Amino acid sequence: MSTSLPALITEIGRRARAAARPLAALSAETKNAALIAMADELLAREAAILDANAQDVAGATAHGLTPAAIDRLTLDSARLRKIADAVRAVADLPDPVNEVLDEWTRPNGIRITKVRKPIGVIGIIYESRPNVTADAAVLCLKTGNAVILRGGSESLRSNLAIASALQAGGARAGLPADAVQLIPVTDREAVRLLAQADAFLDVIVPRGGKSLIEAVVANARMPVIKHYDGICHVYVDAAADVAMATRILVNGKCQRPGVCNAVETVVIHQAIAEKFLAAAAPSLAAEGVELRADEPAFRQLSALGYQPLVRATDEDFRTEFLALILGVKIVPDLAAAIDHIEAHGSHHSDAIVTADEAAAERFLNEVDSATVYWNASTRFTDGGEFGFGAEIGISTDKLHARGPMALPELTTYRYQIRGDGQIRA
Amino acid sequence: MSTSLPALITEIGRRARAAARPLAALSAETKNAALIAMADELLAREAAILDANAQDVAGATAHGLTPAAIDRLTLDSARLRKIADAVRAVADLPDPVNEVLDEWTRPNGIRITKVRKPIGVIGIIYESRPNVTADAAVLCLKTGNAVILRGGSESLRSNLAIASALQAGGARAGLPADAVQLIPVTDREAVRLLAQADAFLDVIVPRGGKSLIEAVVANARMPVIKHYDGICHVYVDAAADVAMATRILVNGKCQRPGVCNAVETVVIHQAIAEKFLAAAAPSLAAEGVELRADEPAFRQLSALGYQPLVRATDEDFRTEFLALILGVKIVPDLAAAIDHIEAHGSHHSDAIVTADEAAAERFLNEVDSATVYWNASTRFTDGGEFGFGAEIGISTDKLHARGPMALPELTTYRYQIRGDGQIRA
């Protein structure tokens, strides 16, 4: 690469901006044909993609990445077929572009139509898993946007091979050449330059760890759609069915502890604490969950002989463990439960288990989280589980997109006004 | 003020965050009663408010502000009554909070409801006109948000007097004490500190000149809703009715040249240029509009003896004149008109005048502006003209809010999920 990094980012941005206009005007049929061609090309290039991936895996192994990280990085025939199938599934989704969101006529006769339109150019910065290269690219294409991708350094060769397949498939289907671009360098500086390139990028979506998101937030001049922590709670109300509460808690904590919608703290009404802990302890112990309990809960759990058990610090109640560790907090009433969640949570996903409808409705209205549950697992915070058919991520922001994000969240709107010569008085 | 500026901003932020929870739970009735009490209090404090304003006006005069700026700053009985009436009008608007935006049931029986909710804490930074203090505060209150206001230094006394009236009215109606706060210092540093206080502010809305917006964009860690330039166009198509085109152009350019939805450039199809310029020239000349014309238009306008007339530079076509100056550009066809607008405009408001429906639809779909018009004046880009009943500003962003912003744009949504014990498989 002979050009400087700033010149490279500017050139990529300029190309994306130029591609955005023809992309926005494409019919659903053209976009879907391009998606099918991309899926075909991914499979046609299996050897090249797996070869590039093998080099990434070898590099990651030499760099001492954890087995879990290496597993996330690794592709094989079956995984590549799943990626291609996911691309085909996006082709089957309805096209949100040009949907009429609202329409009305003013007394002076002008007709105002609010129409869904592509955003323009979307920057996506992600880490590790190479499937995101295809997932993110095709969701942006489906919504008529140009995309600039910036993946993790350990998967650069895999990402380049996948992006190149997507570009070749797109080109065969008549897509603008720069609809999908991948930044081919791994310097951290590229993230900063991208975040400042508001002349070219309409929005930037960082997907990854906190330090990546912090770097984007600190530098970005354009809107950022981001996902910070998932410190999710289950509140077991006095009127809870303890069997149901146990099921929802164990599912939330143990089904996949490393994800953002997993439960980190159970908050329990004091009137039901003894009964609930006695009922839940065997299931939690069977899963090997370490409990970090406040003093009253610690005493009760000690009496039950629960292991492993430690006393919770306030910091524990503000931590996204992403592991088989669970905070346990006993509260005097619903108001205290809501106070605890508002003060310690991350406004992601929180649940109440209760048979008391008034308590549930108060919880649903007062807990200011993206998704709030009554008698259901927080694990449902997911585009697929919501029935969106796709997911570009989960937003912990409150503007534009909140909670699971799918195709509509990759669009904006435009007001089209039709008159017959009206002027303003 | 004995505390440091960072400590002051943190304290104001902390108070706003604490006020946001009770505010979000208020009924429409309570909020409307508070708005009425605020309007009453503004009128009850007329003497104090006008006295504070007189001091601001004296200071501004001593500082040599332009007569136009001093006029914008000045309050009198009639203007104060208009401010109070505007507060009362907001009380009459429907409350958007708790509106159900969408609702569906999944195959597993969980019911998902997407409900409109307050954003939380909104920061509004503005310049000059003291009426914004009341306007912005009451729109935030109506939508259940806490607000932190930061007005211009030249209107500090007026803003403090108005904010204090709003607070007193709110307190009488039982509002949380920190629902409305005004930053009582004028240091520019306060803007930077506010823009970085993402622990307290959910969104920041700068309203003012480019340097203010730049300062916010460069520093903000939270979403910004902003308004950059309004470089708006009228495109006179080959199939335009020249009388209608003249009316729409003169309205767009001359009715109020200093506002963002005023026209800055007229783009004319070459086939109609001679006829249109001959028709429009007398009206433009009567308004004293200076024309800055490209070479072909310059020749035609010279032949008509138009005055004042100068040759346009490329820079003229990228300038928001906010004055009786108009760029004139002749293009070979519709595609060239769209190219010019996309390359030189600010994606705010652009109009086509034509009797050709296919040309109009192409323009409405391909010009990527917040509002696009067919046979109507760009001056309709306004919350009031759209029938929104209120306006917090016009957004040139594409995310969250685009074009005129009213009450719904001051809200977010929350997913409330009701189940009967569902867990994820």
Interface residues (C-beta under 8 A of the other chain):
Chain A: R21 A24 A25 W104 R106 I110 I112 K117 I119 G120 D198 D202 V203 V217 A218 R221 P223 V224 I225 D241 M244 R247 I248 N251 G252 Q255 E342 A360 L364 N365 E366 D368 S369 A370 T371 V372 Y373 W374 N375 A376 S377 R379 F380 T381 E385 F386 G387 D397 K398 L399 H400 R402 G403 T412 Y413 R414 Y415 Q416 I417 R418 G419 D420 G421 Q422 I423 R424
Chain B: R21 A24 A25 W104 R106 I110 I112 K117 I119 G120 D198 D202 V203 V217 A218 R221 P223 V224 I225 D241 M244 R247 I248 N251 G252 Q255 E342 A360 L364 N365 E366 D368 S369 A370 T371 V372 Y373 W374 N375 A376 S377 R379 F380 T381 E385 F386 G387 D397 K398 L399 H400 R402 G403 T412 Y413 R414 Y415 Q416 I417 R418 G419 D420 G421 Q422 I423 R424
